[in-house]
Amino acid sequence: MLLRDAQILFGRGGLICALNTSASSIALPPGEVLLTSSPLIDGRLAPDSAAWLG
């Protein structure tokens, strides 16, 4: 697990979950976006959202 200011990343079996708990969008880690809890903003993870990447 990687914890940054307002970003939590963890993975298992080739999947990565990225969580953004901040009030601004953040860059996603490399990988194919499989699912997001909110639409991306210019390819970035929206505030208070999660994304799953493969």
N, C-alpha and C positions, 0 to 999 in steps of 0.2 A: 504494500500500500504506500502511496506517495501522497503526502499532505502538503499543500501550499497554502498561501493566505486564505483563499476562499475556494480552493479546488481540491477535490479528493479523487484520486485515481486508484482503481484496483482491478486486478485481472484474475481470470481463472480459465484454464483450458482454451486459450486462444481468444477469449473475449475480454474486452476492457470496458469498465463502467467509469464514466467521467461525471462528477457531480460539481455543479457550480452553485455555491451558496452566496455569491456576491450580488451586488446591485448592477453590475455591468457584464457584458458578454466577454467570454474568454476563448482563446484558441484551443482547438481540440488536439489530442495527440494523434500521431499518424495511425491510419487504419480506415477501413470502410465503415461509414456510419450505417448501422443496421436499424436503429430505432432512437427516437428522441421524445422526451416528454413535452417539449415545446418546439415550434419551428426554429431552425437555425437563423441567425442574423448575419448575413454576408459570410456564411460558412463558419460562423463562430457559435459557441454554445450560449444560449440566452441565459439571463439571470434566473436564479432559483429553478434550474432545470437539470436534467440528467440525459446522458447519451450512452448508448451501447455500441461499441465498435468491434469489428471482427478483423 
